Amino acid sequence: MSPSAGVTRSTLRQQIADALRDEVLAGRLPPGREFTVKQIAEQYGVSATPVREALFDLSAQGLLASDQHRGFQVREFTVADYRAMAEARALVVEGLFRDPAERVAVRPEGLASIRRRASEAVRAAKGGDLDVLIGYDLRFWRELGQFVLNPYIADFLTRLRVQAWVFAVHRLRRDGMDENVLWFGHEELVEAIARGDREQVHAEMRSYYGHALAWADRLEAREAEGNAEGGADGPPGPGSAIPPESPGHCA
């Protein structure tokens, strides 16, 4: 990333934050990976100020943890964290559709794009293309969030989804993807929203929540078994170098 003369510091800050978020979501910066402002600034060939700002932005979004003496590290989410994310998301979305006239405004002109995101997400999931799946899944939920009249709730839901992917990505790369792990209800959910079918929206969100909890149960059992055998089933350890900049996924 080499900024042009026309790029403002605020734009550079966002570019760095987006690039690092892509690295985390692609699994190239694994949980627990530590780095400093100086390392990232040298990697991207920029000054420390926009890097520091970008890292604090990602910390505020819950993706990084910061330490005054050790710098930053990619946050390690636990199975308990993931359970809480799924529960919070299900409760908030179901609450939104209890009275959609006051909380949700579905714009028909936006449905075509969301349907495409849903279709591509399902196709990527069935094809096992994790990078493409993450990109389309995040776009799908972000565009659905534009129907929510409360921007704070929309932002909260987007952050939860990003955090859930940070938890999931290295585990899916390790264990593989199948219908027992992934939720394929994108298309059914968007059609229920388009019809204003609140009961079906609730049913789809219960399906999402059930998939998430079932996977959490399996992960918990596996990690407990690993601990019993003396080798905890944890995330991969930190790498030895900051990875080079890459195009990232389709988010």
BELMOWO-V488674 format. One record per run of one state. SS is the DSSP state (H for helix, E for strand, - for the rest). FROM is the first residue (numbers start at 0). TO is the last residue. Records with the same first field share a line. If there is no record, write none. Layout:
SS->FROM-TO + FROM-TO
This chain:
-->0-7 + 25-32 + 35-35 + 44-46 + 60-62 + 67-69 + 74-77 + 96-98 + 104-106 + 127-128 + 145-146 + 148-149 + 175-184 + 195-196 + 228-250
H->8-24 + 36-43 + 47-59 + 78-95 + 99-102 + 107-126 + 129-144 + 150-174 + 185-194 + 197-227
E->33-34 + 63-66 + 70-73 + 103-103 + 147-147
